[in-house]
Amino acid sequence: MFNRIITSLTLVFFVLSSIPAIAQDDDGATTTEGSIMAKMEDSLILFSDSLYLAPIPDTRLYYNDQFVKLLIRTLKNPNSYDYPFKKLNAKMNIIIAPDDKSFRMFNWVIAAPDDNDRRYYAAIQMPGEKLKLYGLTDYNDKLTQSPEDSVLTGGKWLGALYYRIMGNEVDGQMVYTMFGVNESNRISKKKVLDPMIITEKGPQFGAQIFGVMSQKTGQPIQRFILEFKKGVQVSLNWDEEKKAIYFDRLTSEAGDPNRKYTYVSTGQYDGFRWQNEKWNVVKDLIPVLELKDGAAPSGSPTTPETR
């Protein structure tokens, strides 16, 4: 029931996009950054408590439905893109954007009370006086081919909670590398680098910008995924000093590469560095040091994943 109801909610993004905004003064003047927007933000915060804490799954979905509807009504106000939602973001950490501010994403996750079932939500708002919003559907359970080899369009999306976005130009077009985490599986966890391109028809997820070949297709992968044992700490982030992405090298503790839920860190770090319009693999990005007795380790990644 939890999954069936959740997957239908994204349709609300598209249905409500045609409803006019109501946040205007009596004289017709907009109050995008005024008292009405602030009141609507306060209402969103109230719904956020219920969609996270309600003990019954269907009740969480009800409040999530109401949250989505109110969020869209709020964003329908003119120039809503400039409204920062500081209180809502402090409460939910819901908004993330690239450095170029070419879009912003509202992104959150709903978990069942037992924390074993999760579903991800996202909507991309484009800048402008009038609302242009792309709702995304968590398509993780419905993929018919390997996630590493899939290109998703039409509002379909792998589903993740993002903590960093990096933009790079490829053939004159911006490609955004989305750093995310997915914990929808009961026994494994994923960290992902998911390329996103904003096209005239909406966002496309997946692009061949990695110097890694797919074991199934023999072509460059469309996204980079680390899947590993739940409860294990695995890093995937940007190191500003090294100008590179770093990530844990993984191995199966059971000696079975097909059982991703047995993967753990080896304590070694590989990475990616951007060159010639793609992410190129860098082996041993952070060398493992052989320490003398009593010596302290150094050089390990320290960039926090704060999402």
Rosetta blueprint (number, residue, H / E / L):
1 M L
2 F H
3 N H
4 R H
5 I H
6 I H
7 T H
8 S H
9 L H
10 T L
11 L H
12 V H
13 F H
14 F H
15 V H
16 L H
17 S H
18 S H
19 I L
20 P L
21 A L
22 I L
23 A L
24 Q E
25 D L
26 D L
27 D L
28 G L
29 A L
30 T E
31 T L
32 T L
33 E L
34 G L
35 S H
36 I H
37 M H
38 A H
39 K H
40 M H
41 E H
42 D H
43 S H
44 L H
45 I H
46 L H
47 F H
48 S H
49 D H
50 S H
51 L H
52 Y H
53 L H
54 A L
55 P L
56 I L
57 P H
58 D H
59 T H
60 R H
61 L H
62 Y H
63 Y H
64 N H
65 D H
66 Q H
67 F H
68 V H
69 K H
70 L H
71 L H
72 I H
73 R H
74 T H
75 L H
76 K L
77 N L
78 P L
79 N L
80 S H
81 Y H
82 D H
83 Y L
84 P L
85 F L
86 K H
87 K H
88 L H
89 N H
90 A H
91 K H
92 M H
93 N L
94 I L
95 I E
96 I E
97 A L
98 P L
99 D L
100 D L
101 K L
102 S L
103 F L
104 R E
105 M E
106 F E
107 N E
108 W E
109 V E
110 I E
111 A E
112 A L
113 P L
114 D L
115 D L
116 N L
117 D L
118 R E
119 R E
120 Y E
121 Y E
122 A E
123 A E
124 I E
125 Q E
126 M E
127 P L
128 G L
129 E L
130 K L
131 L L
132 K E
133 L E
134 Y E
135 G E
136 L E
137 T E
138 D E
139 Y L
140 N H
141 D H
142 K H
143 L L
144 T L
145 Q L
146 S L
147 P H
148 E H
149 D H
150 S L
151 V L
152 L E
153 T L
154 G L
155 G L
156 K E
157 W E
158 L L
159 G L
160 A L
161 L E
162 Y E
163 Y E
164 R E
165 I E
166 M E
167 G E
168 N E
169 E E
170 V E
171 D L
172 G L
173 Q E
174 M E
175 V E
176 Y E
177 T E
178 M E
179 F E
180 G E
181 V E
182 N E
183 E L
184 S L
185 N L
186 R L
187 I L
188 S E
189 K E
190 K E
191 K E
192 V E
193 L E
194 D E
195 P E
196 M E
197 I E
198 I E
199 T E
200 E L
201 K L
202 G E
203 P E
204 Q E
205 F E
206 G L
207 A L
208 Q L
209 I L
210 F E
211 G L
212 V L
213 M E
214 S L
215 Q L
216 K L
217 T L
218 G L
219 Q L
220 P E
221 I L
222 Q L
223 R L
224 F E
225 I E
226 L E
227 E E
228 F E
229 K E
230 K L
231 G L
232 V L
233 Q L
234 V L
235 S L
236 L E
237 N E
238 W E
239 D E
240 E L
241 E L
242 K L
243 K L
244 A E
245 I E
246 Y E
247 F E
248 D E
249 R E
250 L E
251 T E
252 S E
253 E L
254 A L
255 G L
256 D L
257 P L
258 N L
259 R L
260 K H
261 Y H
262 T H
263 Y E
264 V E
265 S E
266 T E
267 G E
268 Q E
269 Y E
270 D E
271 G E
272 F E
273 R E
274 W E
275 Q E
276 N L
277 E L
278 K E
279 W E
280 N E
281 V E
282 V E
283 K E
284 D E
285 L E
286 I E
287 P L
288 V L
289 L L
290 E L
291 L L
292 K L
293 D L
294 G L
295 A L
296 A L
297 P L
298 S L
299 G L
300 S L
301 P L
302 T L
303 T L
304 P L
305 E L
306 T L
307 R L
